[in-house]
Amino acid sequence: MALINPAIGEPEEYARTTGTPADGGQFLRQVNGVNMSRFGGRGLEPIIRGQSQTQLNILLDGAYVHGGCPNRMDPPSSWAALETYEKVEVIRGVQTLQYGGGGSGGTVLFERDTRALAEEEGLHGRVSAAASTNDLTYDFLADVVVSGEKGYVRFFTELKENDNYEDGDGNEVRSAFDHKQAGIVLGYTPTEHRLFELTIERNEFTDALYPGSGMDSPEESGTFYKLRYLDRPDIAWIDNIKAEVYLSEVDHLMDNFSLREPPVMMGMPMLRETDTTSDTTGGRLVLTSTLQNTSVTYGIDLQRNVRNATLYNMNMTPPQELFYLWPDATIQQFGIFAEATTRLDDRRRLVYGLRVDQVDASAGLADATPNPAMPMYSANMAYMTYYGTKAEDQTETNVGGLLRYEIDLDYGVTLFTGLSRTVRTADATERYMNKWSPNPADRWIGNPDIDPEQHHQVDLGVLKQGGSHSLSATLFYDDVSDYILRDYAPDQAQIYRNIDAELYGLEVEGTWRLRPGLDLTAALAYVHATNTTDDRPIAQTPPLGGKVQLDYYSGRWTHGARVRFADSQDRTDPESPLYVGETAGWGVFDFYGSYAMNETFSLRWGIDNLFDKTYAEHASRSNLMDLEAVRVNEPGRVAWLKLTAAF
């Protein structure tokens, strides 16, 4: 488990963070065992233990946000305006069942704690400005809290403009975007332990360029509403109550002509536009109780996501609807869970839990054709072509469990081992994607009868805290039944099918205090993933990687240097649609520092990729127009500066 406080964290910890992350996904990559795939300047997809997308549970202040792009230009972490969250918690693997079904790769929690910021009555907050030499033109942030005896108001806003960056060879990478964000948090605290809180937040992205896609996104917006109730009731058998409800509305527009030159066929530009929506509603009720030496957390949660996407031919007047990429795809999950921690004695603990999820899935427009002249473009026609079935309403009952044993030894050492079962239901794209084309190689078709993934995992590890050094090391093994694989049909259309798979690996990280004010940190992570049904590697599995970092603290000054590295990756799958070849190993050097001028002003600076190395992460993504996976180079040298004023 890794805990990072980007906004109000300890100064020493904050000094180590990446200077100007484009979004939450880029920020997460500094956590050991977290990799990412780049699609553009934003929309970086986190990968934990070789797993990504809905194999991870990512919550933004308690809410699920499912992006509006079938290409995942906007994964959930991309909607996290990082500086407006008080902490980010990364849970690698399965250590809890509280945050929804699935989460086989891990859980990421972006969390706000406005009540903690509001403990000091009156007006206070911070403003900041940042810029860099090779991507960020400017980033202005204001975050203000007004608090009183019985409540508070928080307002935050951010304006950001990113230009295209250059890789280490000086080649310009299409990655620019503009971002505007604003939000308000209203809190009412009638008693010391009772809280009613309402959050309304709006994010807008414009002119977002994507080198790894056949389209760009001229407009995209997300509006999020969250209502939270926290209490410690005067009831003997209940310690705490948390109730949350939320609504996430995402509108996404992408095209191949407004921000780039469109492709030309027979002398005519082929103008295409995709308009999508993704609306997620949900809520959670969580109670905690203490029974002698056992603490129990239990509750229910619900999320319902509805996705629609339509591809248009913009050469026609008016524009002609071609087909529904997401044909009113609806997935609803209702879960009930209970998780307990029993202290066997002063040193030994047992964590155990059970979770049951009811999943209902449907495609309301599976039989519909937006253009009657082209009936072959209905989703059900596509499903029948490749799977011999139509999209009937589906119901799943998925059962997960967790058993974990921990023992504290001398000298601050803890040993642990865990067993878990998690079940991940297929997402809207895996079930219902309908990208048809006269050319089979340009088709991308979901499988409405795909089975959910069943992960059976074991991990074994050691933690050491205190003294002059800390250490964490974990070995894990994951046996997967019905792994959902994106693959080729015999005619080269892209489809989904179930296979069996195994994943195993390790995560090691340690920090040594060489002397007061001087820390050395080293981290290493590795995952090995195999399609055991076909005896093939699983595509897009990150190679061995890690970092070595030295940090120095002296009064108001901090200085740090970091080497990030990854080994070459030759475990690839040439038969996969996501195949982009082998990847060379790389290593880059970062330098960073900070200076607290006084109680008000602080300055942070750094140079990422100091020696202007040309490199790319192994994981990449394919695009909607031609379905060819494209590897995108990372930025070359980036010098950045950030000034913050707290008041």
Secondary structure as a PSIPRED ss2 file (coil, helix, strand):
# PSIPRED VFORMAT (PSIPRED V4.0)

   1 M C   1.000  0.000  0.000
   2 A E   0.000  0.000  1.000
   3 L E   0.000  0.000  1.000
   4 I E   0.000  0.000  1.000
   5 N C   1.000  0.000  0.000
   6 P C   1.000  0.000  0.000
   7 A C   1.000  0.000  0.000
   8 I C   1.000  0.000  0.000
   9 G C   1.000  0.000  0.000
  10 E C   1.000  0.000  0.000
  11 P H   0.000  1.000  0.000
  12 E H   0.000  1.000  0.000
  13 E H   0.000  1.000  0.000
  14 Y H   0.000  1.000  0.000
  15 A H   0.000  1.000  0.000
  16 R C   1.000  0.000  0.000
  17 T C   1.000  0.000  0.000
  18 T C   1.000  0.000  0.000
  19 G C   1.000  0.000  0.000
  20 T C   1.000  0.000  0.000
  21 P C   1.000  0.000  0.000
  22 A C   1.000  0.000  0.000
  23 D C   1.000  0.000  0.000
  24 G H   0.000  1.000  0.000
  25 G H   0.000  1.000  0.000
  26 Q H   0.000  1.000  0.000
  27 F H   0.000  1.000  0.000
  28 L H   0.000  1.000  0.000
  29 R C   1.000  0.000  0.000
  30 Q C   1.000  0.000  0.000
  31 V C   1.000  0.000  0.000
  32 N C   1.000  0.000  0.000
  33 G C   1.000  0.000  0.000
  34 V E   0.000  0.000  1.000
  35 N E   0.000  0.000  1.000
  36 M E   0.000  0.000  1.000
  37 S E   0.000  0.000  1.000
  38 R C   1.000  0.000  0.000
  39 F C   1.000  0.000  0.000
  40 G C   1.000  0.000  0.000
  41 G C   1.000  0.000  0.000
  42 R C   1.000  0.000  0.000
  43 G C   1.000  0.000  0.000
  44 L C   1.000  0.000  0.000
  45 E E   0.000  0.000  1.000
  46 P E   0.000  0.000  1.000
  47 I E   0.000  0.000  1.000
  48 I E   0.000  0.000  1.000
  49 R C   1.000  0.000  0.000
  50 G C   1.000  0.000  0.000
  51 Q E   0.000  0.000  1.000
  52 S E   0.000  0.000  1.000
  53 Q H   0.000  1.000  0.000
  54 T H   0.000  1.000  0.000
  55 Q H   0.000  1.000  0.000
  56 L E   0.000  0.000  1.000
  57 N E   0.000  0.000  1.000
  58 I E   0.000  0.000  1.000
  59 L E   0.000  0.000  1.000
  60 L E   0.000  0.000  1.000
  61 D C   1.000  0.000  0.000
  62 G C   1.000  0.000  0.000
  63 A E   0.000  0.000  1.000
  64 Y C   1.000  0.000  0.000
  65 V C   1.000  0.000  0.000
  66 H C   1.000  0.000  0.000
  67 G C   1.000  0.000  0.000
  68 G C   1.000  0.000  0.000
  69 C C   1.000  0.000  0.000
  70 P C   1.000  0.000  0.000
  71 N C   1.000  0.000  0.000
  72 R C   1.000  0.000  0.000
  73 M C   1.000  0.000  0.000
  74 D C   1.000  0.000  0.000
  75 P C   1.000  0.000  0.000
  76 P H   0.000  1.000  0.000
  77 S H   0.000  1.000  0.000
  78 S H   0.000  1.000  0.000
  79 W H   0.000  1.000  0.000
  80 A C   1.000  0.000  0.000
  81 A C   1.000  0.000  0.000
  82 L H   0.000  1.000  0.000
  83 E H   0.000  1.000  0.000
  84 T H   0.000  1.000  0.000
  85 Y C   1.000  0.000  0.000
  86 E C   1.000  0.000  0.000
  87 K E   0.000  0.000  1.000
  88 V E   0.000  0.000  1.000
  89 E E   0.000  0.000  1.000
  90 V E   0.000  0.000  1.000
  91 I E   0.000  0.000  1.000
  92 R E   0.000  0.000  1.000
  93 G C   1.000  0.000  0.000
  94 V C   1.000  0.000  0.000
  95 Q C   1.000  0.000  0.000
  96 T C   1.000  0.000  0.000
  97 L C   1.000  0.000  0.000
  98 Q C   1.000  0.000  0.000
  99 Y C   1.000  0.000  0.000
 100 G C   1.000  0.000  0.000
 101 G C   1.000  0.000  0.000
 102 G C   1.000  0.000  0.000
 103 G C   1.000  0.000  0.000
 104 S C   1.000  0.000  0.000
 105 G C   1.000  0.000  0.000
 106 G E   0.000  0.000  1.000
 107 T E   0.000  0.000  1.000
 108 V E   0.000  0.000  1.000
 109 L E   0.000  0.000  1.000
 110 F E   0.000  0.000  1.000
 111 E E   0.000  0.000  1.000
 112 R C   1.000  0.000  0.000
 113 D C   1.000  0.000  0.000
 114 T H   0.000  1.000  0.000
 115 R H   0.000  1.000  0.000
 116 A H   0.000  1.000  0.000
 117 L H   0.000  1.000  0.000
 118 A C   1.000  0.000  0.000
 119 E C   1.000  0.000  0.000
 120 E C   1.000  0.000  0.000
 121 E C   1.000  0.000  0.000
 122 G E   0.000  0.000  1.000
 123 L E   0.000  0.000  1.000
 124 H E   0.000  0.000  1.000
 125 G E   0.000  0.000  1.000
 126 R E   0.000  0.000  1.000
 127 V E   0.000  0.000  1.000
 128 S E   0.000  0.000  1.000
 129 A E   0.000  0.000  1.000
 130 A E   0.000  0.000  1.000
 131 A E   0.000  0.000  1.000
 132 S E   0.000  0.000  1.000
 133 T C   1.000  0.000  0.000
 134 N C   1.000  0.000  0.000
 135 D C   1.000  0.000  0.000
 136 L E   0.000  0.000  1.000
 137 T E   0.000  0.000  1.000
 138 Y E   0.000  0.000  1.000
 139 D E   0.000  0.000  1.000
 140 F E   0.000  0.000  1.000
 141 L E   0.000  0.000  1.000
 142 A E   0.000  0.000  1.000
 143 D E   0.000  0.000  1.000
 144 V E   0.000  0.000  1.000
 145 V E   0.000  0.000  1.000
 146 V E   0.000  0.000  1.000
 147 S E   0.000  0.000  1.000
 148 G C   1.000  0.000  0.000
 149 E C   1.000  0.000  0.000
 150 K C   1.000  0.000  0.000
 151 G E   0.000  0.000  1.000
 152 Y E   0.000  0.000  1.000
 153 V E   0.000  0.000  1.000
 154 R E   0.000  0.000  1.000
 155 F E   0.000  0.000  1.000
 156 F E   0.000  0.000  1.000
 157 T E   0.000  0.000  1.000
 158 E E   0.000  0.000  1.000
 159 L E   0.000  0.000  1.000
 160 K E   0.000  0.000  1.000
 161 E E   0.000  0.000  1.000
 162 N E   0.000  0.000  1.000
 163 D C   1.000  0.000  0.000
 164 N C   1.000  0.000  0.000
 165 Y E   0.000  0.000  1.000
 166 E E   0.000  0.000  1.000
 167 D C   1.000  0.000  0.000
 168 G C   1.000  0.000  0.000
 169 D C   1.000  0.000  0.000
 170 G C   1.000  0.000  0.000
 171 N C   1.000  0.000  0.000
 172 E E   0.000  0.000  1.000
 173 V E   0.000  0.000  1.000
 174 R C   1.000  0.000  0.000
 175 S C   1.000  0.000  0.000
 176 A C   1.000  0.000  0.000
 177 F E   0.000  0.000  1.000
 178 D E   0.000  0.000  1.000
 179 H E   0.000  0.000  1.000
 180 K E   0.000  0.000  1.000
 181 Q E   0.000  0.000  1.000
 182 A E   0.000  0.000  1.000
 183 G E   0.000  0.000  1.000
 184 I E   0.000  0.000  1.000
 185 V E   0.000  0.000  1.000
 186 L E   0.000  0.000  1.000
 187 G E   0.000  0.000  1.000
 188 Y E   0.000  0.000  1.000
 189 T E   0.000  0.000  1.000
 190 P E   0.000  0.000  1.000
 191 T E   0.000  0.000  1.000
 192 E C   1.000  0.000  0.000
 193 H C   1.000  0.000  0.000
 194 R E   0.000  0.000  1.000
 195 L E   0.000  0.000  1.000
 196 F E   0.000  0.000  1.000
 197 E E   0.000  0.000  1.000
 198 L E   0.000  0.000  1.000
 199 T E   0.000  0.000  1.000
 200 I E   0.000  0.000  1.000
 201 E E   0.000  0.000  1.000
 202 R E   0.000  0.000  1.000
 203 N E   0.000  0.000  1.000
 204 E E   0.000  0.000  1.000
 205 F E   0.000  0.000  1.000
 206 T E   0.000  0.000  1.000
 207 D E   0.000  0.000  1.000
 208 A E   0.000  0.000  1.000
 209 L C   1.000  0.000  0.000
 210 Y C   1.000  0.000  0.000
 211 P C   1.000  0.000  0.000
 212 G C   1.000  0.000  0.000
 213 S C   1.000  0.000  0.000
 214 G C   1.000  0.000  0.000
 215 M C   1.000  0.000  0.000
 216 D E   0.000  0.000  1.000
 217 S E   0.000  0.000  1.000
 218 P E   0.000  0.000  1.000
 219 E E   0.000  0.000  1.000
 220 E E   0.000  0.000  1.000
 221 S E   0.000  0.000  1.000
 222 G E   0.000  0.000  1.000
 223 T E   0.000  0.000  1.000
 224 F E   0.000  0.000  1.000
 225 Y E   0.000  0.000  1.000
 226 K E   0.000  0.000  1.000
 227 L E   0.000  0.000  1.000
 228 R E   0.000  0.000  1.000
 229 Y E   0.000  0.000  1.000
 230 L E   0.000  0.000  1.000
 231 D E   0.000  0.000  1.000
 232 R C   1.000  0.000  0.000
 233 P C   1.000  0.000  0.000
 234 D C   1.000  0.000  0.000
 235 I E   0.000  0.000  1.000
 236 A C   1.000  0.000  0.000
 237 W C   1.000  0.000  0.000
 238 I E   0.000  0.000  1.000
 239 D C   1.000  0.000  0.000
 240 N E   0.000  0.000  1.000
 241 I E   0.000  0.000  1.000
 242 K E   0.000  0.000  1.000
 243 A E   0.000  0.000  1.000
 244 E E   0.000  0.000  1.000
 245 V E   0.000  0.000  1.000
 246 Y E   0.000  0.000  1.000
 247 L E   0.000  0.000  1.000
 248 S E   0.000  0.000  1.000
 249 E E   0.000  0.000  1.000
 250 V E   0.000  0.000  1.000
 251 D E   0.000  0.000  1.000
 252 H E   0.000  0.000  1.000
 253 L E   0.000  0.000  1.000
 254 M E   0.000  0.000  1.000
 255 D E   0.000  0.000  1.000
 256 N C   1.000  0.000  0.000
 257 F C   1.000  0.000  0.000
 258 S C   1.000  0.000  0.000
 259 L C   1.000  0.000  0.000
 260 R C   1.000  0.000  0.000
 261 E C   1.000  0.000  0.000
 262 P C   1.000  0.000  0.000
 263 P C   1.000  0.000  0.000
 264 V E   0.000  0.000  1.000
 265 M E   0.000  0.000  1.000
 266 M C   1.000  0.000  0.000
 267 G C   1.000  0.000  0.000
 268 M E   0.000  0.000  1.000
 269 P E   0.000  0.000  1.000
 270 M C   1.000  0.000  0.000
 271 L C   1.000  0.000  0.000
 272 R E   0.000  0.000  1.000
 273 E E   0.000  0.000  1.000
 274 T E   0.000  0.000  1.000
 275 D E   0.000  0.000  1.000
 276 T E   0.000  0.000  1.000
 277 T E   0.000  0.000  1.000
 278 S E   0.000  0.000  1.000
 279 D E   0.000  0.000  1.000
 280 T E   0.000  0.000  1.000
 281 T E   0.000  0.000  1.000
 282 G E   0.000  0.000  1.000
 283 G E   0.000  0.000  1.000
 284 R E   0.000  0.000  1.000
 285 L E   0.000  0.000  1.000
 286 V E   0.000  0.000  1.000
 287 L E   0.000  0.000  1.000
 288 T E   0.000  0.000  1.000
 289 S E   0.000  0.000  1.000
 290 T E   0.000  0.000  1.000
 291 L E   0.000  0.000  1.000
 292 Q C   1.000  0.000  0.000
 293 N C   1.000  0.000  0.000
 294 T E   0.000  0.000  1.000
 295 S E   0.000  0.000  1.000
 296 V E   0.000  0.000  1.000
 297 T E   0.000  0.000  1.000
 298 Y E   0.000  0.000  1.000
 299 G E   0.000  0.000  1.000
 300 I E   0.000  0.000  1.000
 301 D E   0.000  0.000  1.000
 302 L E   0.000  0.000  1.000
 303 Q E   0.000  0.000  1.000
 304 R E   0.000  0.000  1.000
 305 N E   0.000  0.000  1.000
 306 V E   0.000  0.000  1.000
 307 R E   0.000  0.000  1.000
 308 N E   0.000  0.000  1.000
 309 A E   0.000  0.000  1.000
 310 T E   0.000  0.000  1.000
 311 L E   0.000  0.000  1.000
 312 Y E   0.000  0.000  1.000
 313 N E   0.000  0.000  1.000
 314 M C   1.000  0.000  0.000
 315 N C   1.000  0.000  0.000
 316 M C   1.000  0.000  0.000
 317 T C   1.000  0.000  0.000
 318 P C   1.000  0.000  0.000
 319 P C   1.000  0.000  0.000
 320 Q E   0.000  0.000  1.000
 321 E E   0.000  0.000  1.000
 322 L E   0.000  0.000  1.000
 323 F E   0.000  0.000  1.000
 324 Y E   0.000  0.000  1.000
 325 L E   0.000  0.000  1.000
 326 W E   0.000  0.000  1.000
 327 P E   0.000  0.000  1.000
 328 D E   0.000  0.000  1.000
 329 A E   0.000  0.000  1.000
 330 T E   0.000  0.000  1.000
 331 I E   0.000  0.000  1.000
 332 Q E   0.000  0.000  1.000
 333 Q E   0.000  0.000  1.000
 334 F E   0.000  0.000  1.000
 335 G E   0.000  0.000  1.000
 336 I E   0.000  0.000  1.000
 337 F E   0.000  0.000  1.000
 338 A E   0.000  0.000  1.000
 339 E E   0.000  0.000  1.000
 340 A E   0.000  0.000  1.000
 341 T E   0.000  0.000  1.000
 342 T E   0.000  0.000  1.000
 343 R E   0.000  0.000  1.000
 344 L C   1.000  0.000  0.000
 345 D C   1.000  0.000  0.000
 346 D C   1.000  0.000  0.000
 347 R C   1.000  0.000  0.000
 348 R E   0.000  0.000  1.000
 349 R E   0.000  0.000  1.000
 350 L E   0.000  0.000  1.000
 351 V E   0.000  0.000  1.000
 352 Y E   0.000  0.000  1.000
 353 G E   0.000  0.000  1.000
 354 L E   0.000  0.000  1.000
 355 R E   0.000  0.000  1.000
 356 V E   0.000  0.000  1.000
 357 D E   0.000  0.000  1.000
 358 Q E   0.000  0.000  1.000
 359 V E   0.000  0.000  1.000
 360 D E   0.000  0.000  1.000
 361 A E   0.000  0.000  1.000
 362 S E   0.000  0.000  1.000
 363 A E   0.000  0.000  1.000
 364 G C   1.000  0.000  0.000
 365 L C   1.000  0.000  0.000
 366 A C   1.000  0.000  0.000
 367 D C   1.000  0.000  0.000
 368 A C   1.000  0.000  0.000
 369 T C   1.000  0.000  0.000
 370 P C   1.000  0.000  0.000
 371 N C   1.000  0.000  0.000
 372 P C   1.000  0.000  0.000
 373 A C   1.000  0.000  0.000
 374 M C   1.000  0.000  0.000
 375 P H   0.000  1.000  0.000
 376 M H   0.000  1.000  0.000
 377 Y H   0.000  1.000  0.000
 378 S C   1.000  0.000  0.000
 379 A H   0.000  1.000  0.000
 380 N H   0.000  1.000  0.000
 381 M H   0.000  1.000  0.000
 382 A H   0.000  1.000  0.000
 383 Y H   0.000  1.000  0.000
 384 M H   0.000  1.000  0.000
 385 T H   0.000  1.000  0.000
 386 Y H   0.000  1.000  0.000
 387 Y H   0.000  1.000  0.000
 388 G C   1.000  0.000  0.000
 389 T C   1.000  0.000  0.000
 390 K C   1.000  0.000  0.000
 391 A C   1.000  0.000  0.000
 392 E C   1.000  0.000  0.000
 393 D C   1.000  0.000  0.000
 394 Q E   0.000  0.000  1.000
 395 T E   0.000  0.000  1.000
 396 E E   0.000  0.000  1.000
 397 T E   0.000  0.000  1.000
 398 N E   0.000  0.000  1.000
 399 V E   0.000  0.000  1.000
 400 G E   0.000  0.000  1.000
 401 G E   0.000  0.000  1.000
 402 L E   0.000  0.000  1.000
 403 L E   0.000  0.000  1.000
 404 R E   0.000  0.000  1.000
 405 Y E   0.000  0.000  1.000
 406 E E   0.000  0.000  1.000
 407 I E   0.000  0.000  1.000
 408 D E   0.000  0.000  1.000
 409 L C   1.000  0.000  0.000
 410 D H   0.000  1.000  0.000
 411 Y H   0.000  1.000  0.000
 412 G H   0.000  1.000  0.000
 413 V E   0.000  0.000  1.000
 414 T E   0.000  0.000  1.000
 415 L E   0.000  0.000  1.000
 416 F E   0.000  0.000  1.000
 417 T E   0.000  0.000  1.000
 418 G E   0.000  0.000  1.000
 419 L E   0.000  0.000  1.000
 420 S E   0.000  0.000  1.000
 421 R E   0.000  0.000  1.000
 422 T E   0.000  0.000  1.000
 423 V E   0.000  0.000  1.000
 424 R E   0.000  0.000  1.000
 425 T C   1.000  0.000  0.000
 426 A C   1.000  0.000  0.000
 427 D C   1.000  0.000  0.000
 428 A H   0.000  1.000  0.000
 429 T H   0.000  1.000  0.000
 430 E H   0.000  1.000  0.000
 431 R H   0.000  1.000  0.000
 432 Y H   0.000  1.000  0.000
 433 M C   1.000  0.000  0.000
 434 N E   0.000  0.000  1.000
 435 K E   0.000  0.000  1.000
 436 W C   1.000  0.000  0.000
 437 S C   1.000  0.000  0.000
 438 P C   1.000  0.000  0.000
 439 N C   1.000  0.000  0.000
 440 P H   0.000  1.000  0.000
 441 A H   0.000  1.000  0.000
 442 D H   0.000  1.000  0.000
 443 R C   1.000  0.000  0.000
 444 W E   0.000  0.000  1.000
 445 I E   0.000  0.000  1.000
 446 G C   1.000  0.000  0.000
 447 N C   1.000  0.000  0.000
 448 P C   1.000  0.000  0.000
 449 D C   1.000  0.000  0.000
 450 I C   1.000  0.000  0.000
 451 D C   1.000  0.000  0.000
 452 P C   1.000  0.000  0.000
 453 E E   0.000  0.000  1.000
 454 Q E   0.000  0.000  1.000
 455 H E   0.000  0.000  1.000
 456 H E   0.000  0.000  1.000
 457 Q E   0.000  0.000  1.000
 458 V E   0.000  0.000  1.000
 459 D E   0.000  0.000  1.000
 460 L E   0.000  0.000  1.000
 461 G E   0.000  0.000  1.000
 462 V E   0.000  0.000  1.000
 463 L E   0.000  0.000  1.000
 464 K E   0.000  0.000  1.000
 465 Q C   1.000  0.000  0.000
 466 G C   1.000  0.000  0.000
 467 G C   1.000  0.000  0.000
 468 S C   1.000  0.000  0.000
 469 H E   0.000  0.000  1.000
 470 S E   0.000  0.000  1.000
 471 L E   0.000  0.000  1.000
 472 S E   0.000  0.000  1.000
 473 A E   0.000  0.000  1.000
 474 T E   0.000  0.000  1.000
 475 L E   0.000  0.000  1.000
 476 F E   0.000  0.000  1.000
 477 Y E   0.000  0.000  1.000
 478 D E   0.000  0.000  1.000
 479 D E   0.000  0.000  1.000
 480 V E   0.000  0.000  1.000
 481 S E   0.000  0.000  1.000
 482 D E   0.000  0.000  1.000
 483 Y E   0.000  0.000  1.000
 484 I E   0.000  0.000  1.000
 485 L E   0.000  0.000  1.000
 486 R E   0.000  0.000  1.000
 487 D E   0.000  0.000  1.000
 488 Y E   0.000  0.000  1.000
 489 A C   1.000  0.000  0.000
 490 P C   1.000  0.000  0.000
 491 D C   1.000  0.000  0.000
 492 Q C   1.000  0.000  0.000
 493 A C   1.000  0.000  0.000
 494 Q E   0.000  0.000  1.000
 495 I E   0.000  0.000  1.000
 496 Y E   0.000  0.000  1.000
 497 R E   0.000  0.000  1.000
 498 N E   0.000  0.000  1.000
 499 I E   0.000  0.000  1.000
 500 D E   0.000  0.000  1.000
 501 A E   0.000  0.000  1.000
 502 E E   0.000  0.000  1.000
 503 L E   0.000  0.000  1.000
 504 Y E   0.000  0.000  1.000
 505 G E   0.000  0.000  1.000
 506 L E   0.000  0.000  1.000
 507 E E   0.000  0.000  1.000
 508 V E   0.000  0.000  1.000
 509 E E   0.000  0.000  1.000
 510 G E   0.000  0.000  1.000
 511 T E   0.000  0.000  1.000
 512 W E   0.000  0.000  1.000
 513 R E   0.000  0.000  1.000
 514 L E   0.000  0.000  1.000
 515 R E   0.000  0.000  1.000
 516 P C   1.000  0.000  0.000
 517 G C   1.000  0.000  0.000
 518 L E   0.000  0.000  1.000
 519 D E   0.000  0.000  1.000
 520 L E   0.000  0.000  1.000
 521 T E   0.000  0.000  1.000
 522 A E   0.000  0.000  1.000
 523 A E   0.000  0.000  1.000
 524 L E   0.000  0.000  1.000
 525 A E   0.000  0.000  1.000
 526 Y E   0.000  0.000  1.000
 527 V E   0.000  0.000  1.000
 528 H E   0.000  0.000  1.000
 529 A E   0.000  0.000  1.000
 530 T E   0.000  0.000  1.000
 531 N E   0.000  0.000  1.000
 532 T C   1.000  0.000  0.000
 533 T C   1.000  0.000  0.000
 534 D C   1.000  0.000  0.000
 535 D C   1.000  0.000  0.000
 536 R E   0.000  0.000  1.000
 537 P E   0.000  0.000  1.000
 538 I C   1.000  0.000  0.000
 539 A C   1.000  0.000  0.000
 540 Q C   1.000  0.000  0.000
 541 T C   1.000  0.000  0.000
 542 P C   1.000  0.000  0.000
 543 P C   1.000  0.000  0.000
 544 L C   1.000  0.000  0.000
 545 G E   0.000  0.000  1.000
 546 G E   0.000  0.000  1.000
 547 K E   0.000  0.000  1.000
 548 V E   0.000  0.000  1.000
 549 Q E   0.000  0.000  1.000
 550 L E   0.000  0.000  1.000
 551 D E   0.000  0.000  1.000
 552 Y E   0.000  0.000  1.000
 553 Y E   0.000  0.000  1.000
 554 S E   0.000  0.000  1.000
 555 G C   1.000  0.000  0.000
 556 R C   1.000  0.000  0.000
 557 W E   0.000  0.000  1.000
 558 T E   0.000  0.000  1.000
 559 H E   0.000  0.000  1.000
 560 G E   0.000  0.000  1.000
 561 A E   0.000  0.000  1.000
 562 R E   0.000  0.000  1.000
 563 V E   0.000  0.000  1.000
 564 R E   0.000  0.000  1.000
 565 F E   0.000  0.000  1.000
 566 A E   0.000  0.000  1.000
 567 D C   1.000  0.000  0.000
 568 S C   1.000  0.000  0.000
 569 Q E   0.000  0.000  1.000
 570 D C   1.000  0.000  0.000
 571 R C   1.000  0.000  0.000
 572 T C   1.000  0.000  0.000
 573 D C   1.000  0.000  0.000
 574 P C   1.000  0.000  0.000
 575 E C   1.000  0.000  0.000
 576 S C   1.000  0.000  0.000
 577 P C   1.000  0.000  0.000
 578 L C   1.000  0.000  0.000
 579 Y C   1.000  0.000  0.000
 580 V C   1.000  0.000  0.000
 581 G C   1.000  0.000  0.000
 582 E C   1.000  0.000  0.000
 583 T E   0.000  0.000  1.000
 584 A C   1.000  0.000  0.000
 585 G C   1.000  0.000  0.000
 586 W E   0.000  0.000  1.000
 587 G E   0.000  0.000  1.000
 588 V E   0.000  0.000  1.000
 589 F E   0.000  0.000  1.000
 590 D E   0.000  0.000  1.000
 591 F E   0.000  0.000  1.000
 592 Y E   0.000  0.000  1.000
 593 G E   0.000  0.000  1.000
 594 S E   0.000  0.000  1.000
 595 Y E   0.000  0.000  1.000
 596 A E   0.000  0.000  1.000
 597 M C   1.000  0.000  0.000
 598 N C   1.000  0.000  0.000
 599 E C   1.000  0.000  0.000
 600 T C   1.000  0.000  0.000
 601 F E   0.000  0.000  1.000
 602 S E   0.000  0.000  1.000
 603 L E   0.000  0.000  1.000
 604 R E   0.000  0.000  1.000
 605 W E   0.000  0.000  1.000
 606 G E   0.000  0.000  1.000
 607 I E   0.000  0.000  1.000
 608 D E   0.000  0.000  1.000
 609 N C   1.000  0.000  0.000
 610 L C   1.000  0.000  0.000
 611 F C   1.000  0.000  0.000
 612 D C   1.000  0.000  0.000
 613 K C   1.000  0.000  0.000
 614 T C   1.000  0.000  0.000
 615 Y C   1.000  0.000  0.000
 616 A C   1.000  0.000  0.000
 617 E C   1.000  0.000  0.000
 618 H C   1.000  0.000  0.000
 619 A C   1.000  0.000  0.000
 620 S C   1.000  0.000  0.000
 621 R E   0.000  0.000  1.000
 622 S E   0.000  0.000  1.000
 623 N C   1.000  0.000  0.000
 624 L C   1.000  0.000  0.000
 625 M C   1.000  0.000  0.000
 626 D C   1.000  0.000  0.000
 627 L C   1.000  0.000  0.000
 628 E C   1.000  0.000  0.000
 629 A E   0.000  0.000  1.000
 630 V E   0.000  0.000  1.000
 631 R C   1.000  0.000  0.000
 632 V C   1.000  0.000  0.000
 633 N C   1.000  0.000  0.000
 634 E C   1.000  0.000  0.000
 635 P C   1.000  0.000  0.000
 636 G C   1.000  0.000  0.000
 637 R C   1.000  0.000  0.000
 638 V E   0.000  0.000  1.000
 639 A E   0.000  0.000  1.000
 640 W E   0.000  0.000  1.000
 641 L E   0.000  0.000  1.000
 642 K E   0.000  0.000  1.000
 643 L E   0.000  0.000  1.000
 644 T E   0.000  0.000  1.000
 645 A E   0.000  0.000  1.000
 646 A E   0.000  0.000  1.000
 647 F C   1.000  0.000  0.000
